[in-house]
Amino acid sequence: MERQALKIYDTSLRDGLRKSDISMTLEQKLRFAHQLEQLNIDAIEVGYGGPSQIETMQKLAEAITGPVVYGLSRVNLKDVARVVEGVGRAKTPGVNIFSPTSDDFLKKAKKTWQHALDDTVAAVAYARQYVDHVTFSAQDASRSDPTLLSNILSAAIDAGATAVSIADSVSYAVPSEFGSLCRLLRSQVAHSDTVVWSVHCHNELGLAVANSLAAIENGIRQVECTIDGIGEGAGNTALQPVVNALRSRKDAFPSVTTTVAVEHFPTASQLVREVRKSA
């Protein structure tokens, strides 16, 4: 059986810093991004589509030479345009567009399901005019209706998305449920074999790594994570244990491998500790 390399999408510089006890100067962010490149990370998310972040995103985008450089955008064209401006100078730029998909999140956003679908199609199509890498992220996917979720993911792919992300935004899922959802969506979504399938898990239940591994068992081939699991509250999926599980339990994950340079883990963790101490 041919083993597929798991892609790693690191969001330490975006979600890892959001409402956490960590803040970084531009110099520290540049140093951290360089360390992520040393780890052989596939994609680095460097910021959010707010107007105050554009300059920092541009400097990071210019400094990163290997991985895809992503910015996160809400599902509106102004945000997408700002992200394109922020990461456009990267060697390989990308836009990650998220939309609420659960009833709860749609209600909070004062949107109907059809509005969410229409806005998603417009935003993804707009982004693909400027970048080759566009991810669509289904916010609160683990609490969403699977049929409606399949429809919006299919629409995003038809509009030009090159990756789709299943988010456990409020840390609701347990591994058996999350793995089954990933398998179901991959079987139901039109043209599912043409995109990268990704997951973004949070850790309030202490299950972010377990849910991500369950997703991998069910065909997901990209995990969105942070160094040491940094992030708001209990944090995000931690990169190190995901990679170590694939390396140490090849019997459990016979079709998946990793190209992460694990010898650089200690240095990356040390950078996080240094920033925390200086805060």
Backbone as CSV, one residue per row, in Angstrom:
resi,resn,N_x,N_y,N_z,CA_x,CA_y,CA_z,C_x,C_y,C_z
1,MET,0.842,-1.207,0.000,0.000,0.000,0.000,0.873,1.251,0.000
2,GLU,0.592,2.137,-0.934,1.351,3.382,-1.001,0.907,4.319,0.118
3,ARG,1.885,4.862,0.832,1.596,5.738,1.966,1.523,7.186,1.487
4,GLN,0.487,7.905,1.919,0.301,9.307,1.567,0.853,10.195,2.684
5,ALA,1.477,11.285,2.297,2.012,12.215,3.291,0.901,13.105,3.828
6,LEU,0.775,13.153,5.142,-0.187,14.055,5.765,0.311,15.487,5.640
7,LYS,-0.534,16.378,5.159,-0.182,17.787,5.083,-0.432,18.448,6.440
8,ILE,0.458,19.358,6.801,0.327,20.106,8.046,0.117,21.582,7.733
9,TYR,-0.985,22.095,8.262,-1.359,23.504,8.095,-1.216,24.125,9.483
10,ASP,-0.216,24.952,9.655,0.041,25.524,10.976,-0.623,26.884,11.130
11,THR,-1.414,27.027,12.185,-2.113,28.283,12.447,-1.669,28.918,13.765
12,SER,-0.440,28.612,14.178,0.094,29.190,15.422,0.102,30.711,15.375
13,LEU,0.445,31.286,14.232,0.570,32.737,14.114,-0.770,33.435,13.930
14,ARG,-1.843,32.671,13.814,-3.177,33.268,13.714,-4.061,32.779,14.853
15,ASP,-4.549,31.545,14.769,-5.439,31.058,15.818,-4.699,30.811,17.129
16,GLY,-3.423,30.464,17.027,-2.641,30.234,18.239,-2.457,31.474,19.084
17,LEU,-2.486,32.640,18.458,-2.309,33.902,19.178,-3.636,34.557,19.533
18,ARG,-4.718,34.091,18.943,-6.023,34.730,19.135,-6.548,34.497,20.552
19,LYS,-6.763,35.571,21.286,-7.322,35.511,22.640,-6.567,34.522,23.527
20,SER,-5.257,34.399,23.313,-4.443,33.517,24.142,-3.580,34.363,25.068
21,ASP,-2.744,33.710,25.839,-1.840,34.434,26.727,-0.509,34.737,26.053
22,ILE,-0.501,34.638,24.727,0.738,34.829,23.973,0.568,35.980,22.990
23,SER,1.548,36.850,22.933,1.606,37.879,21.898,3.022,37.910,21.365
24,MET,3.162,38.252,20.104,4.476,38.265,19.464,4.700,39.578,18.745
25,THR,5.927,40.058,18.796,6.335,41.175,17.963,6.525,40.670,16.542
26,LEU,6.641,41.580,15.603,6.893,41.172,14.225,8.188,40.367,14.134
27,GLU,9.206,40.793,14.836,10.489,40.073,14.807,10.313,38.636,15.311
28,GLN,9.532,38.468,16.377,9.295,37.130,16.905,8.480,36.288,15.936
29,LYS,7.515,36.905,15.274,6.716,36.174,14.290,7.572,35.718,13.117
30,LEU,8.480,36.566,12.665,9.369,36.195,11.561,10.279,35.042,11.962
31,ARG,10.764,35.077,13.176,11.620,34.002,13.680,10.825,32.704,13.788
32,PHE,9.598,32.829,14.261,8.743,31.659,14.407,8.404,31.059,13.046
33,ALA,8.096,31.907,12.077,7.784,31.424,10.729,8.966,30.682,10.127
34,HIS,10.167,31.197,10.368,11.369,30.518,9.873,11.488,29.136,10.508
35,GLN,11.160,29.038,11.795,11.233,27.736,12.461,10.208,26.764,11.892
36,LEU,9.034,27.258,11.538,8.029,26.404,10.913,8.522,25.887,9.561
37,GLU,9.224,26.724,8.837,9.802,26.267,7.575,10.834,25.164,7.817
38,GLN,11.612,25.312,8.885,12.594,24.278,9.233,11.909,22.944,9.525
39,LEU,10.684,23.025,10.056,9.920,21.812,10.353,9.332,21.163,9.101
40,ASN,9.419,21.833,7.980,8.872,21.345,6.712,7.344,21.339,6.720
41,ILE,6.780,22.407,7.296,5.331,22.575,7.333,4.825,22.893,5.924
42,ASP,3.641,22.399,5.578,3.101,22.598,4.221,2.454,23.962,4.034
43,ALA,1.790,24.474,5.068,1.079,25.751,4.961,1.156,26.484,6.291
44,ILE,1.274,27.806,6.222,1.347,28.644,7.421,0.301,29.734,7.304
45,GLU,-0.578,29.815,8.308,-1.577,30.878,8.342,-1.001,32.049,9.140
46,VAL,-0.935,33.211,8.507,-0.186,34.320,9.106,-1.054,35.438,9.649
47,GLY,-2.375,35.377,9.458,-3.191,36.462,9.966,-4.624,36.365,9.498
48,TYR,-5.371,37.377,9.904,-6.807,37.456,9.661,-7.077,38.671,8.777
49,GLY,-8.225,38.668,8.102,-8.494,39.703,7.106,-8.935,41.037,7.641
50,GLY,-8.500,41.420,8.832,-8.797,42.747,9.352,-7.823,43.778,8.822
51,PRO,-8.235,45.023,8.708,-7.369,46.045,8.122,-6.091,46.299,8.912
52,SER,-6.096,46.026,10.215,-4.918,46.302,11.040,-3.808,45.283,10.845
53,GLN,-4.090,44.156,10.183,-3.104,43.081,10.069,-2.389,43.026,8.726
54,ILE,-2.790,43.867,7.793,-2.272,43.728,6.432,-0.761,43.880,6.369
55,GLU,-0.216,44.904,7.015,1.222,45.153,6.920,2.026,43.992,7.496
56,THR,1.610,43.484,8.646,2.310,42.345,9.246,2.215,41.123,8.345
57,MET,1.032,40.868,7.793,0.868,39.735,6.889,1.780,39.856,5.672
58,GLN,1.909,41.062,5.145,2.761,41.273,3.983,4.220,40.945,4.290
59,LYS,4.693,41.383,5.448,6.097,41.136,5.812,6.354,39.648,6.028
60,LEU,5.406,38.968,6.653,5.551,37.531,6.833,5.475,36.805,5.493
61,ALA,4.561,37.228,4.646,4.401,36.599,3.338,5.676,36.718,2.503
62,GLU,6.309,37.864,2.580,7.547,38.078,1.828,8.695,37.226,2.365
63,ALA,8.664,36.913,3.668,9.773,36.199,4.295,9.675,34.684,4.137
64,ILE,8.464,34.166,3.949,8.256,32.718,3.864,8.433,32.264,2.416
65,THR,9.302,31.295,2.216,9.646,30.903,0.843,9.118,29.544,0.425
66,GLY,8.883,28.638,1.383,8.482,27.281,1.031,6.996,27.010,1.130
67,PRO,6.418,27.074,2.322,5.008,26.715,2.506,4.046,27.673,1.804
68,VAL,2.822,27.203,1.602,1.738,28.086,1.176,1.458,29.060,2.322
69,VAL,1.316,30.340,2.007,1.056,31.368,3.032,-0.417,31.750,2.955
70,TYR,-1.153,31.435,4.026,-2.585,31.687,4.065,-2.932,32.860,4.974
71,GLY,-4.010,33.542,4.617,-4.686,34.454,5.513,-6.116,33.983,5.654
72,LEU,-6.707,34.237,6.828,-8.074,33.802,7.091,-9.049,34.923,6.788
73,SER,-10.144,34.583,6.134,-11.127,35.577,5.735,-12.532,35.146,6.110
74,ARG,-13.331,36.106,6.564,-14.755,35.853,6.659,-15.324,35.729,5.241
75,VAL,-16.574,35.310,5.164,-17.151,35.036,3.858,-17.765,36.324,3.281
76,ASN,-16.906,37.311,3.071,-17.334,38.530,2.375,-16.173,39.039,1.539
77,LEU,-16.500,39.768,0.493,-15.480,40.128,-0.494,-14.474,41.134,0.039
78,LYS,-14.876,42.006,0.967,-13.927,42.962,1.541,-12.825,42.238,2.304
79,ASP,-13.205,41.261,3.097,-12.220,40.473,3.831,-11.293,39.730,2.871
80,VAL,-11.888,39.121,1.857,-11.083,38.375,0.891,-10.065,39.297,0.233
81,ALA,-10.498,40.488,-0.156,-9.598,41.442,-0.811,-8.444,41.832,0.112
82,ARG,-8.756,42.024,1.404,-7.694,42.376,2.347,-6.695,41.234,2.521
83,VAL,-7.192,40.011,2.582,-6.296,38.861,2.710,-5.413,38.742,1.469
84,VAL,-6.011,38.914,0.299,-5.220,38.859,-0.940,-4.126,39.924,-0.917
85,GLU,-4.468,41.112,-0.432,-3.462,42.163,-0.306,-2.383,41.768,0.696
86,GLY,-2.781,41.096,1.765,-1.828,40.728,2.802,-0.868,39.631,2.394
87,VAL,-1.366,38.603,1.690,-0.508,37.454,1.362,-0.067,37.443,-0.094
88,GLY,-0.513,38.412,-0.865,-0.252,38.401,-2.301,1.202,38.420,-2.693
89,ARG,2.059,38.927,-1.785,3.484,38.980,-2.095,4.209,37.670,-1.805
90,ALA,3.505,36.701,-1.268,4.110,35.402,-0.972,4.453,34.666,-2.265
91,LYS,5.424,33.791,-2.169,5.763,32.962,-3.321,4.575,32.089,-3.701
92,THR,3.870,31.566,-2.673,2.678,30.753,-2.899,1.588,31.216,-1.937
93,PRO,0.729,32.149,-2.352,-0.306,32.682,-1.466,-1.583,31.839,-1.468
94,GLY,-2.319,31.931,-0.356,-3.586,31.229,-0.267,-4.568,31.983,0.605
95,VAL,-5.848,31.724,0.409,-6.913,32.349,1.197,-7.763,31.246,1.816
96,ASN,-8.000,31.351,3.119,-8.871,30.420,3.831,-10.147,31.168,4.199
97,ILE,-11.262,30.771,3.612,-12.548,31.458,3.785,-13.458,30.602,4.657
98,PHE,-13.946,31.171,5.756,-14.828,30.398,6.627,-16.236,30.959,6.635
99,SER,-17.189,30.046,6.813,-18.594,30.430,6.917,-19.256,29.566,7.974
100,PRO,-20.178,30.143,8.750,-20.950,29.317,9.680,-21.805,28.321,8.916
101,THR,-21.926,27.098,9.467,-22.759,26.090,8.805,-23.758,25.437,9.757
102,SER,-23.593,25.625,11.063,-24.555,25.058,12.017,-25.715,26.028,12.215
103,ASP,-26.837,25.505,12.660,-27.995,26.362,12.936,-27.654,27.430,13.969
104,ASP,-26.914,27.044,14.994,-26.558,27.976,16.055,-25.697,29.120,15.529
105,PHE,-24.679,28.782,14.752,-23.780,29.816,14.245,-24.449,30.668,13.172
106,LEU,-25.306,30.062,12.366,-26.043,30.829,11.364,-26.974,31.836,12.035
107,LYS,-27.609,31.413,13.111,-28.503,32.311,13.847,-27.733,33.492,14.421
108,LYS,-26.552,33.203,14.982,-25.729,34.273,15.542,-25.285,35.253,14.456
109,ALA,-25.032,34.725,13.261,-24.605,35.569,12.140,-25.790,36.223,11.425
110,LYS,-27.008,35.896,11.863,-28.245,36.421,11.261,-28.293,36.103,9.765
111,LYS,-28.001,34.824,9.461,-28.004,34.370,8.074,-28.916,33.166,7.924
112,THR,-29.494,33.037,6.753,-30.169,31.802,6.396,-29.140,30.861,5.770
113,TRP,-29.538,29.594,5.642,-28.631,28.639,5.004,-28.325,29.042,3.554
114,GLN,-29.336,29.492,2.838,-29.131,29.878,1.448,-28.194,31.069,1.336
115,HIS,-28.301,32.027,2.277,-27.380,33.159,2.264,-25.941,32.683,2.453
116,ALA,-25.750,31.762,3.374,-24.408,31.236,3.628,-23.851,30.560,2.385
117,LEU,-24.693,29.779,1.714,-24.237,29.087,0.503,-23.892,30.084,-0.592
118,ASP,-24.762,31.052,-0.818,-24.521,32.049,-1.869,-23.266,32.873,-1.587
119,ASP,-23.092,33.288,-0.330,-21.914,34.078,0.041,-20.635,33.263,-0.117
120,THR,-20.716,31.979,0.217,-19.549,31.101,0.078,-19.117,30.998,-1.380
121,VAL,-20.070,30.742,-2.249,-19.760,30.614,-3.682,-19.126,31.898,-4.208
122,ALA,-19.693,33.041,-3.833,-19.167,34.322,-4.317,-17.754,34.571,-3.802
123,ALA,-17.520,34.307,-2.523,-16.208,34.582,-1.927,-15.134,33.654,-2.474
124,VAL,-15.459,32.369,-2.610,-14.477,31.416,-3.137,-14.130,31.748,-4.582
125,ALA,-15.137,32.021,-5.396,-14.896,32.354,-6.798,-14.061,33.630,-6.920
126,TYR,-14.344,34.605,-6.079,-13.581,35.854,-6.096,-12.123,35.602,-5.734
127,ALA,-11.885,34.819,-4.681,-10.512,34.545,-4.252,-9.721,33.806,-5.327
128,ARG,-10.374,32.882,-6.034,-9.664,32.099,-7.047,-9.227,32.947,-8.244
129,GLN,-9.751,34.154,-8.364,-9.261,35.044,-9.408,-7.838,35.509,-9.129
130,TYR,-7.433,35.441,-7.846,-6.157,36.028,-7.444,-5.146,35.024,-6.900
131,VAL,-5.607,33.891,-6.364,-4.675,32.910,-5.798,-5.062,31.517,-6.259
132,ASP,-4.090,30.624,-6.251,-4.339,29.248,-6.687,-4.775,28.335,-5.548
133,HIS,-4.583,28.791,-4.312,-4.920,27.964,-3.159,-6.042,28.626,-2.364
134,VAL,-7.220,28.020,-2.388,-8.372,28.547,-1.656,-8.985,27.415,-0.830
135,THR,-8.998,27.620,0.473,-9.640,26.666,1.380,-11.004,27.208,1.794
136,PHE,-11.996,26.340,1.805,-13.271,26.714,2.411,-13.410,25.959,3.714
137,SER,-13.646,26.702,4.808,-13.763,26.103,6.134,-15.199,26.189,6.631
138,ALA,-15.766,25.033,6.965,-17.132,24.955,7.488,-17.078,25.128,9.003
139,GLN,-17.516,26.280,9.462,-17.441,26.623,10.882,-18.535,25.891,11.665
140,ASP,-18.118,25.236,12.760,-19.020,24.456,13.594,-19.619,23.296,12.805
141,ALA,-18.787,22.692,11.967,-19.255,21.586,11.112,-19.740,20.397,11.924
142,SER,-19.133,20.158,13.073,-19.487,18.983,13.863,-20.893,19.064,14.446
143,ARG,-21.493,20.265,14.450,-22.887,20.418,14.915,-23.819,20.791,13.763
144,SER,-23.380,20.590,12.539,-24.167,20.971,11.365,-24.929,19.776,10.799
145,ASP,-26.017,20.058,10.096,-26.759,19.020,9.400,-25.893,18.446,8.276
146,PRO,-25.606,17.153,8.280,-24.679,16.578,7.296,-25.090,16.800,5.840
147,THR,-26.389,16.753,5.580,-26.839,16.934,4.192,-26.599,18.370,3.729
148,LEU,-26.980,19.343,4.552,-26.743,20.740,4.198,-25.247,21.032,4.129
149,LEU,-24.485,20.422,5.036,-23.036,20.592,5.028,-22.433,20.056,3.730
150,SER,-22.904,18.905,3.303,-22.435,18.340,2.028,-22.736,19.280,0.867
151,ASN,-23.903,19.898,0.903,-24.291,20.808,-0.178,-23.373,22.024,-0.254
152,ILE,-23.046,22.611,0.886,-22.222,23.812,0.846,-20.778,23.473,0.494
153,LEU,-20.304,22.313,0.927,-18.948,21.891,0.549,-18.876,21.619,-0.958
154,SER,-19.904,20.980,-1.489,-19.948,20.729,-2.937,-19.961,22.036,-3.707
155,ALA,-20.746,23.008,-3.227,-20.827,24.307,-3.897,-19.488,25.035,-3.847
156,ALA,-18.795,24.937,-2.718,-17.483,25.586,-2.590,-16.479,24.988,-3.567
157,ILE,-16.522,23.668,-3.716,-15.617,23.009,-4.662,-15.941,23.420,-6.090
158,ASP,-17.213,23.460,-6.419,-17.619,23.893,-7.762,-17.180,25.329,-8.039
159,ALA,-17.128,26.162,-6.984,-16.737,27.566,-7.148,-15.231,27.744,-7.247
160,GLY,-14.462,26.675,-6.961,-13.020,26.768,-7.128,-12.182,26.459,-5.911
161,ALA,-12.798,26.044,-4.807,-12.008,25.703,-3.624,-11.065,24.547,-3.933
162,THR,-9.844,24.651,-3.445,-8.858,23.586,-3.641,-8.701,22.723,-2.397
163,ALA,-9.290,23.177,-1.283,-9.298,22.406,-0.042,-10.572,22.737,0.717
164,VAL,-11.065,21.779,1.487,-12.213,22.021,2.360,-11.846,21.558,3.759
165,SER,-12.302,22.332,4.741,-11.926,22.070,6.125,-13.162,21.841,6.986
166,ILE,-13.104,20.801,7.806,-14.185,20.438,8.719,-13.760,20.891,10.111
167,ALA,-14.471,21.875,10.652,-14.061,22.477,11.921,-14.940,22.023,13.079
168,ASP,-14.292,21.594,14.150,-14.967,21.336,15.416,-14.773,22.587,16.276
169,SER,-15.493,23.626,15.915,-15.205,24.980,16.400,-15.423,25.168,17.890
170,VAL,-16.390,24.449,18.466,-16.687,24.634,19.893,-16.289,23.415,20.712
171,SER,-15.441,22.558,20.134,-14.977,21.355,20.823,-16.163,20.537,21.314
172,TYR,-16.935,20.083,20.345,-18.160,19.328,20.626,-18.004,17.844,20.312
173,ALA,-17.244,17.518,19.292,-17.189,16.154,18.775,-16.369,15.222,19.667
174,VAL,-16.710,13.948,19.572,-15.875,12.886,20.113,-15.328,12.100,18.921
175,PRO,-14.220,11.381,19.099,-13.535,10.788,17.936,-14.397,9.906,17.044
176,SER,-15.229,9.048,17.631,-16.040,8.152,16.798,-16.998,8.930,15.914
177,GLU,-17.624,9.974,16.475,-18.541,10.806,15.711,-17.803,11.602,14.644
178,PHE,-16.682,12.174,15.032,-15.960,13.049,14.105,-15.392,12.250,12.937
179,GLY,-14.839,11.088,13.230,-14.335,10.243,12.156,-15.431,9.834,11.198
180,SER,-16.596,9.473,11.753,-17.729,9.076,10.909,-18.214,10.228,10.042
181,LEU,-18.237,11.444,10.618,-18.653,12.615,9.842,-17.704,12.852,8.677
182,CYS,-16.422,12.751,8.930,-15.436,12.958,7.859,-15.615,11.925,6.753
183,ARG,-15.822,10.680,7.137,-16.029,9.616,6.138,-17.294,9.863,5.341
184,LEU,-18.375,10.249,6.030,-19.647,10.509,5.359,-19.525,11.645,4.348
185,LEU,-18.907,12.730,4.766,-18.794,13.886,3.874,-17.949,13.558,2.653
186,ARG,-16.873,12.835,2.845,-16.017,12.471,1.706,-16.764,11.595,0.712
187,SER,-17.746,10.841,1.199,-18.512,9.971,0.299,-19.666,10.708,-0.362
188,GLN,-20.173,11.770,0.260,-21.354,12.464,-0.249,-21.035,13.692,-1.098
189,VAL,-19.937,14.356,-0.812,-19.638,15.627,-1.470,-19.190,15.389,-2.914
190,ALA,-19.766,16.149,-3.823,-19.415,16.023,-5.239,-17.967,16.425,-5.473
191,HIS,-17.275,15.646,-6.305,-15.885,15.909,-6.683,-14.956,15.955,-5.458
192,SER,-15.264,15.131,-4.472,-14.479,15.147,-3.228,-13.027,14.741,-3.443
193,ASP,-12.772,13.987,-4.504,-11.410,13.514,-4.752,-10.536,14.566,-5.439
194,THR,-11.091,15.755,-5.702,-10.313,16.792,-6.395,-9.719,17.816,-5.428
195,VAL,-10.027,17.694,-4.139,-9.566,18.691,-3.168,-8.830,18.024,-2.010
196,VAL,-8.098,18.849,-1.274,-7.494,18.407,-0.021,-8.554,18.490,1.074
197,TRP,-8.671,17.426,1.873,-9.603,17.413,3.003,-8.831,17.675,4.282
198,SER,-9.309,18.667,5.042,-8.589,19.148,6.217,-9.521,19.157,7.427
199,VAL,-8.942,19.164,8.627,-9.739,19.318,9.853,-9.093,20.366,10.748
200,HIS,-9.957,21.039,11.504,-9.523,22.084,12.445,-10.265,21.835,13.759
201,CYS,-9.557,21.315,14.752,-10.192,20.915,16.007,-9.714,21.770,17.179
202,HIS,-10.632,21.981,18.111,-10.308,22.685,19.356,-10.336,21.692,20.514
203,ASN,-9.793,22.115,21.645,-9.397,21.147,22.660,-10.091,21.310,24.012
204,GLU,-11.253,21.942,24.055,-11.927,22.134,25.347,-12.290,20.808,26.008
205,LEU,-12.527,19.770,25.233,-12.806,18.452,25.783,-11.548,17.595,25.893
206,GLY,-10.406,18.159,25.522,-9.160,17.395,25.548,-9.062,16.370,24.436
207,LEU,-9.838,16.553,23.359,-9.944,15.541,22.303,-9.451,16.025,20.944
208,ALA,-8.799,17.171,20.884,-8.406,17.721,19.580,-7.480,16.772,18.822
209,VAL,-6.484,16.232,19.500,-5.566,15.301,18.835,-6.294,14.015,18.469
210,ALA,-7.091,13.472,19.401,-7.823,12.234,19.136,-8.799,12.406,17.971
211,ASN,-9.498,13.538,17.921,-10.421,13.786,16.810,-9.671,13.905,15.493
212,SER,-8.513,14.563,15.510,-7.724,14.708,14.284,-7.221,13.355,13.800
213,LEU,-6.800,12.495,14.721,-6.337,11.160,14.338,-7.501,10.314,13.811
214,ALA,-8.687,10.478,14.402,-9.869,9.771,13.890,-10.193,10.229,12.474
215,ALA,-10.015,11.532,12.221,-10.239,12.055,10.875,-9.245,11.457,9.883
216,ILE,-7.988,11.345,10.298,-6.960,10.750,9.433,-7.320,9.304,9.106
217,GLU,-7.796,8.561,10.109,-8.210,7.172,9.885,-9.323,7.084,8.847
218,ASN,-10.086,8.179,8.700,-11.219,8.192,7.783,-10.962,9.023,6.535
219,GLY,-9.705,9.114,6.152,-9.355,9.656,4.847,-8.923,11.105,4.799
220,ILE,-8.972,11.816,5.924,-8.510,13.213,5.925,-6.996,13.227,5.768
221,ARG,-6.494,14.161,4.975,-5.052,14.181,4.719,-4.405,15.540,5.005
222,GLN,-5.081,16.371,5.797,-4.450,17.599,6.286,-5.006,17.908,7.675
223,VAL,-4.123,18.296,8.584,-4.533,18.690,9.933,-4.069,20.117,10.176
224,GLU,-4.993,20.946,10.674,-4.678,22.317,11.047,-4.362,22.324,12.541
225,CYS,-3.206,22.860,12.899,-2.732,22.689,14.259,-1.821,23.845,14.650
226,THR,-1.345,23.797,15.896,-0.405,24.802,16.394,0.712,24.101,17.158
227,ILE,1.843,24.771,17.262,2.931,24.249,18.077,2.485,24.209,19.533
228,ASP,2.670,23.069,20.184,2.301,22.872,21.592,0.813,23.063,21.848
229,GLY,-0.009,23.117,20.775,-1.446,23.264,20.957,-1.875,24.626,21.461
230,ILE,-1.060,25.665,21.236,-1.399,26.990,21.751,-2.682,27.501,21.115
231,GLY,-3.383,28.371,21.849,-4.618,28.949,21.356,-5.545,29.330,22.485
232,GLU,-6.674,29.891,22.132,-7.648,30.356,23.114,-8.147,29.196,23.979
233,GLY,-8.396,29.469,25.260,-8.928,28.450,26.148,-7.987,27.263,26.271
234,ALA,-8.513,26.073,25.981,-7.700,24.857,26.053,-6.859,24.650,24.805
235,GLY,-6.985,25.543,23.841,-6.092,25.516,22.695,-6.591,24.740,21.492
236,ASN,-5.682,24.587,20.530,-5.928,23.904,19.260,-5.289,22.516,19.274
237,THR,-5.439,21.815,18.175,-4.739,20.542,17.999,-3.234,20.786,18.047
238,ALA,-2.553,20.042,18.888,-1.099,20.180,19.004,-0.420,19.394,17.889
239,LEU,0.522,20.040,17.228,1.217,19.400,16.105,1.987,18.164,16.538
240,GLN,2.771,18.280,17.604,3.734,17.232,17.941,3.103,15.858,18.154
241,PRO,2.037,15.725,18.975,1.497,14.376,19.178,0.848,13.775,17.939
242,VAL,0.300,14.602,17.058,-0.258,14.065,15.808,0.846,13.414,14.990
243,VAL,1.942,14.147,14.819,3.067,13.624,14.032,3.693,12.409,14.717
244,ASN,3.863,12.486,16.035,4.474,11.370,16.758,3.611,10.119,16.696
245,ALA,2.271,10.282,16.689,1.385,9.124,16.571,1.567,8.430,15.229
246,LEU,1.695,9.216,14.165,1.887,8.620,12.839,3.229,7.904,12.745
247,ARG,4.228,8.435,13.416,5.570,7.839,13.371,5.664,6.581,14.225
248,SER,5.051,6.613,15.408,5.214,5.488,16.339,4.180,4.384,16.136
249,ARG,3.042,4.706,15.505,1.988,3.716,15.297,1.703,3.526,13.808
250,LYS,2.734,3.138,13.099,2.562,2.901,11.673,1.599,1.749,11.409
251,ASP,1.459,0.874,12.398,0.506,-0.222,12.250,-0.930,0.275,12.261
252,ALA,-1.185,1.332,13.023,-2.534,1.901,13.114,-2.841,2.849,11.958
253,PHE,-1.782,3.411,11.363,-1.945,4.357,10.252,-1.088,3.886,9.074
254,PRO,-1.413,2.719,8.508,-0.550,2.123,7.486,-0.504,2.876,6.161
255,SER,-1.495,3.738,5.909,-1.546,4.423,4.610,-1.082,5.871,4.679
256,VAL,-0.630,6.317,5.871,-0.269,7.721,6.057,1.141,7.831,6.625
257,THR,1.876,8.797,6.120,3.207,9.083,6.637,3.329,10.587,6.872
258,THR,4.477,11.015,7.358,4.702,12.436,7.603,6.108,12.814,7.176
259,THR,6.234,14.027,6.656,7.550,14.530,6.249,8.026,15.639,7.182
260,VAL,7.362,15.799,8.326,7.754,16.829,9.289,9.132,16.492,9.865
261,ALA,9.990,17.490,9.934,11.345,17.321,10.466,11.284,17.391,11.992
262,VAL,11.015,16.259,12.627,10.740,16.225,14.066,11.929,16.658,14.912
263,GLU,13.118,16.627,14.355,14.293,17.045,15.128,14.245,18.520,15.492
264,HIS,13.362,19.269,14.826,13.232,20.703,15.125,12.102,21.001,16.118
265,PHE,11.409,19.978,16.603,10.358,20.204,17.593,10.856,20.945,18.837
266,PRO,11.987,20.532,19.430,12.427,21.209,20.662,12.657,22.705,20.479
267,THR,13.224,23.103,19.352,13.486,24.519,19.113,12.177,25.293,18.977
268,ALA,11.192,24.703,18.281,9.901,25.362,18.128,9.216,25.545,19.473
269,SER,9.249,24.519,20.300,8.648,24.622,21.635,9.380,25.647,22.490
270,GLN,10.694,25.706,22.353,11.478,26.682,23.111,11.084,28.112,22.734
271,LEU,10.803,28.343,21.456,10.368,29.672,21.028,9.053,30.055,21.693
272,VAL,8.129,29.091,21.803,6.853,29.355,22.468,7.085,29.698,23.931
273,ARG,7.959,28.952,24.586,8.237,29.217,26.005,8.863,30.584,26.194
274,GLU,9.749,30.956,25.298,10.408,32.260,25.399,9.394,33.403,25.262
275,VAL,8.477,33.261,24.329,7.487,34.303,24.115,6.563,34.409,25.326
276,ARG,6.186,33.281,25.891,5.313,33.281,27.068,6.008,33.973,28.244
277,LYS,7.287,33.719,28.413,8.020,34.322,29.518,8.141,35.836,29.367
278,SER,8.244,36.293,28.095,8.443,37.717,27.849,7.136,38.505,27.876
279,ALA,6.006,37.776,27.886,4.689,38.449,27.841,4.399,39.172,29.157
